[in-house]
Structures are given as C-alpha cells and as structure tokens.
Amino acid sequence: MNTIVDFAKFSISNFQQISTRFDSEFGVMWSIMQPEPRPCFNKACLDDLLLHHTYLQNTQGKIVFEGNIHQVNYLGS
C-alpha cells in the first residue's frame, strides 16, 4: 500500500543551534551542532536535534531536496 506523506506538515524551517546539509549522492543527512553561547550541549541544541530526528522518523527518512524526494540512508554529525 502506498502512503501519501504531507511533507509540509513536517517542514523544518530554521534551527537555532544546528545546521543541516544533505549529500544526495550517498543519501547522508548531516547535522552540525552550533551551540551558543559556548560549545557545549544545552537544552536548545538538544531540542533542535530531537526535532530534526523526529522529522526524519515521521517521514520515514524521506526528504524533499532540490524539488525531489530523496531517501536518507545515513545520519552524520
């Protein structure tokens, strides 16, 4: 059975303490932590990581990148 996923529902606009990058050649989703005010884990950074991972879980690892749907095969930090 095919399922239609409303990607807008899980859309991620801007994170406060991480940035993301997708490598479509290998299906690698990178999340780069940028915690402020100092380089350490903090609640905002962990919240952003949780939101990002929950998004990937809810979409079963499918993301829209450059107008096409791609499968995320690996997560890198």
C-alpha positions in Angstrom: 0.0 0.0 0.0 1.3 3.4 -0.9 1.1 6.2 1.7 1.0 9.9 0.8 3.1 12.0 3.2 2.3 15.6 3.7 5.9 16.9 3.9 4.8 20.4 4.7 3.4 19.1 7.9 6.9 18.1 9.0 8.7 21.0 7.4 11.7 22.4 9.2 12.4 26.0 8.7 15.2 27.2 10.9 17.1 25.6 13.7 18.6 27.8 16.4 21.6 25.7 17.3 22.2 23.2 14.4 22.5 23.4 10.7 21.8 20.6 8.3 23.2 19.5 5.0 22.1 16.7 2.7 24.5 14.7 0.4 22.2 13.3 -2.3 24.9 11.2 -3.9 25.1 8.9 -0.8 21.9 9.8 1.0 23.7 11.2 4.0 21.9 13.8 6.2 24.5 15.9 8.2 23.5 17.8 11.3 26.2 20.2 12.5 25.9 21.4 16.1 26.5 25.1 16.6 25.6 25.6 20.3 25.6 29.1 21.8 26.8 30.8 23.9 29.6 28.3 24.3 30.5 25.0 22.6 28.6 22.5 24.8 25.4 20.6 24.9 22.5 22.8 26.0 18.7 22.4 26.0 18.1 24.4 22.8 20.8 22.4 20.9 19.3 19.1 22.1 15.8 20.3 21.3 16.9 21.1 17.7 18.5 17.6 17.4 15.3 16.0 18.7 13.1 18.0 16.3 15.4 17.1 13.4 15.4 13.4 14.2 11.7 13.3 14.9 11.1 14.9 11.4 13.2 12.1 9.8 11.4 9.5 11.7 7.9 10.9 10.8 8.8 11.0 7.1 10.4 7.5 7.2 13.7 9.1 6.2 12.3 10.8 3.1 13.1 14.4 2.5 12.4 16.9 -0.3 15.8 18.2 -1.6 16.0 20.4 -4.7 12.4 19.6 -5.6 12.7 15.8 -5.5 12.0 13.3 -2.8 15.2 11.5 -1.5 15.8 8.7 1.0 18.1 9.5 3.9 20.3 6.4 4.2 22.7 7.7 6.9 22.8 10.3 9.6 26.1 12.1 10.3 27.1 14.6 12.9 
